[in-house]
Amino acid sequence: MNTSTRRAIFLDECGVGPLWVRRHAEIVQLVTQPEVLIAEIANAPVGTIVALAPAILKAEFVDNVAIILTPALALPAAQAPGAQAEADDLMSAWEETSLPISTAPTTFDPLQQIPQNIATDSDTVLADIAGMDWRQLKAAVSECTRCGLCHGRAHTVFGVGDERAKWLFIGEGPGQSEDQVGEPFVGPAGKLLDNMLLAIGVKRGENAYIANIVKCRPTNDEGHDRSPSAEEIAACLPHLQRQIALIEPTVLVALGKTAALALLALDPSTLVASLRGTIHRYAGLPLVVTYHPAYLLRKPADKAKVWSDLCLATTCHAPVLE
């Protein structure tokens, strides 16, 4: 029995769809006997159990440690030290709101939200950006002062990857780790994104480019990460538009709500769930919307949905390869 079959049997036993797991021999051995694995982890130390309570049994692999998520094993939040702090470290931008799904999303153009001081020079600046090559664009981003985010940044986060990539993944904006190193998607969310790419046969830097809607880290008054404002998005979006034009990707994947709404010019009340499962268009290119990796760290059960979204994106990409 091959590895993929064993993995499918285990996931079926757990009642969940595909998950990204590390492909190590000891995991393969474990999943051949799921009932033994479940029994062993049920008796594991408290530190290996996550304080979540989904309706059905699920399993997650983190650094070769299987974590069981089930009501019977769920612990109160107070018994899981650091769990809340870890959640607080994640940007809130990738959480779905409690608003009902809009059946007819309202058009919302972030470029109409440009403040007066930016609007006065927008025609000239947009024309300049539209004619830049990679070197000029990187220099312009590194020196950009078109919105207030420039005052708090350690580094601009331009983007990373193959500049002729067929896959373009677009997130919201840099977090603290990204701001420190100047590269998008580092830390736990970045590692998960890398695993997502590997699941569809793509590697960071090889036929994939990763960017964000804004190039500087948005923070609130307490210094915590936040979603960028409409004005900040409007000021920075022309840089991303030029990146798209230079890369000429085959398919765009919007990671999370902010990226999806900015690219599709939709009302802020629109939910990611209402945009999934459909091939949208941006500048004539196919665009698939899915959840942000940071959101998946908080709600791992939705990884199966993201797998479905990536498979949909693959259908857009495949004809170009043939």
Number of C-alpha atoms within 10 A of each C-alpha: 6 7 15 10 11 18 21 16 16 21 19 13 14 18 12 18 16 17 23 18 18 13 11 10 10 9 18 17 13 17 20 17 13 18 13 12 17 20 10 11 17 17 11 13 8 15 11 16 21 20 22 17 16 12 9 12 18 21 19 17 14 12 9 14 11 19 19 25 23 20 14 10 18 18 16 11 13 10 14 16 11 11 13 12 9 11 14 12 13 21 20 14 19 23 19 16 12 8 9 10 15 14 8 10 17 13 13 16 16 22 20 11 17 19 16 9 10 17 16 11 11 17 10 11 14 13 11 13 19 17 10 17 12 13 8 13 20 18 12 15 18 16 11 16 14 20 18 13 18 18 10 13 19 15 18 25 27 24 21 16 17 18 21 17 18 19 25 25 21 26 24 29 27 33 25 21 14 22 22 15 13 21 21 26 26 19 14 13 18 16 13 20 24 17 19 21 17 13 16 13 10 15 18 16 13 15 17 21 25 23 24 25 27 29 32 31 28 25 19 10 7 6 10 15 21 19 22 22 14 19 19 24 24 24 24 21 20 20 23 21 15 19 25 19 12 15 18 16 22 20 25 26 22 27 25 25 26 27 26 27 24 22 22 20 17 19 17 15 17 23 24 24 16 15 20 18 17 14 18 17 14 13 11 7 16 18 24 27 30 26 25 25 25 26 22 18 17 15 13 18 20 17 22 15 19 23 19 16 20 21 15 17 25 15 12 18 18 11 9 10 7 5
